[in-house]
Amino acid sequence: MKPFHVKRGDEVVVISGAEKGKRGKIIQVLRKKQRVVIEGVNLRKKHVRKSQQYPEGGIIEREGSIHISNVMLASKYDERMARRQAAASRS
């Protein structure tokens, strides 16, 4: 399998989809599905039963996964935006 352009712990920006423009750190890379889980992005509600970990049960929010093609390293994204700003100011 081809290596990915991001890894766990990298700061990334979502470049397309409903969460476009949001930033966060990668918590997990799901290699087989080619998806990543980003901290604080794509939050989903999950209903949980009563257990030792969740004695009350109820509804919790967890991060959902995003396809790896929809994220870009934050450093590359910032460089790209700086180039666009410079080009716009020259015009």
C-alpha positions in Angstrom: 0.0 0.0 0.0 1.2 3.5 -0.9 2.3 5.6 2.1 0.0 8.5 3.0 0.9 12.2 2.9 -0.1 12.6 6.6 0.5 10.7 9.8 -0.9 10.6 13.4 -0.1 13.7 15.3 0.2 16.0 12.2 -1.9 19.2 12.1 -4.1 19.3 9.1 -6.8 21.4 7.4 -10.0 20.0 5.9 -10.0 21.2 2.3 -13.4 19.9 1.1 -16.8 18.7 2.5 -19.0 20.0 5.2 -16.1 20.6 7.6 -14.1 22.6 5.1 -11.6 25.0 6.6 -11.4 23.4 10.1 -8.1 22.5 11.6 -7.0 19.8 14.0 -4.6 17.1 14.9 -4.8 13.6 13.5 -5.8 11.2 16.3 -6.0 8.0 14.2 -5.2 6.8 10.6 -7.4 4.1 9.3 -5.1 2.6 6.6 -7.4 0.0 5.1 -10.3 2.5 4.6 -7.9 5.4 3.7 -9.5 7.7 6.3 -8.3 9.8 9.2 -9.9 10.8 12.5 -9.2 14.5 13.4 -9.6 16.0 16.8 -12.7 18.2 17.1 -13.7 17.7 13.5 -16.7 15.8 12.0 -18.4 15.2 15.4 -21.0 12.5 15.5 -23.5 11.7 18.3 -23.4 8.1 19.5 -25.9 6.5 21.9 -24.2 4.3 24.5 -25.6 1.8 27.0 -25.0 1.9 30.7 -21.6 0.4 31.5 -18.7 0.8 33.9 -17.2 3.4 31.6 -20.5 5.3 31.1 -22.5 4.6 34.3 -25.3 7.0 33.1 -25.3 5.9 29.5 -26.8 8.5 27.2 -25.5 10.3 24.1 -21.9 11.2 23.6 -20.1 13.0 20.8 -17.2 11.4 19.0 -15.1 12.3 16.0 -16.0 10.7 12.7 -13.6 9.8 10.0 -12.8 11.8 6.9 -11.3 10.5 3.7 -7.6 11.2 3.5 -7.9 13.0 0.2 -10.0 15.7 1.9 -7.2 16.8 4.2 -4.0 18.8 3.7 -1.0 19.4 6.0 -1.6 22.8 7.7 1.9 24.0 6.8 1.3 23.4 3.1 -2.1 25.0 3.3 -0.7 28.1 4.9 2.0 28.3 2.2 -0.6 28.0 -0.5 -2.7 30.8 1.1 0.3 33.1 1.4 1.1 32.6 -2.3 -2.5 33.4 -3.2 -2.5 36.5 -1.0 0.8 37.7 -2.7 -0.6 37.1 -6.1 -3.8 39.0 -5.3 -1.9 42.0 -3.9 0.3 42.2 -7.1 -2.8 42.4 -9.4 
